[in-house]
Amino acid sequence: MPPFDRGTLTAARHAAERVKAGKLVAVAGGGDTVAALNAARVVSDLTFVSTAGGAFLEWMEGKTLPGVEALRPR
């Protein structure tokens, strides 16, 4: 919501520039975060983006997620 989005959009664009320059691996997760990245028009420039939010953070921590486990071949 303008003008409060200025810092978020600036940070997203800066992260995207660093990824493109090969100086940063950027991962982001959560619906509101993805919305902000879309508003900044950089979602496709980041290394990995997930809409999962809390589950994404658990996956990053190395935890086993039931939905992912169910997809593994037996």
N, C-alpha and C positions, 0 to 999 in steps of 0.2 A: 504494500500500500504506500504510494508516494506520499510524502518524501522519505518515509522511513525505510524504503527498500534500497536506497542509494548505497549504503555500506555493503549490504548483501550482494547486490549486483556487481559492485566493484570488486569484491573479494572473489566472486565466481569467475569473473572475466580474467582477473589476475591469475588465478589457479589454472584456468584453461590455457592462457598464454605460456605458463611455465611447463605445462604438459606438452604443448606443441613444440616447445624448444628442447624437449627431452631432459628437463631439469627437475621434473616432479612426476610422481605417480599419485594420481588423485582418485580416491574412491569416495562415493557419497551414497547415502541411503535415506529413505523416508519420503513419503508423499509430499510434504511441504518443501523439503529440500529439492526434490525433482521439479516441483512447480517453480521454485526460485531459479533453478538452472535453466529451465525452459524460458522463463521471463528474460534471463540474461542471454538467451540464445547460445548456450555453451554446452548443453547436456551431451551432445555427441563428441565434444572435445575432451571430456574427462576419460580417465582410464577405465573406470567401472562405475556404473550407476545402477542402484537397485531401488525399487519402490517399497521394499520390505520393511524398512524402518528398524524396529526392535529386533526382528529376526535377522536382519542383515548384520546388526552389531554382534549378535550372538554367533553368527557364522564367522565373522571376522575374528572373534575370540577363539575360534576353533571348536566350538560346541557342535554336537550332532543335532541336526534338525529333523524331526519326524517326517516332514513332507519330502525332504531331500532323500532321507534314508529309504523311504518307500519306493523311490524311483530307481534305486540301485539294483542291478541284476542279481539274482540269487543263484 
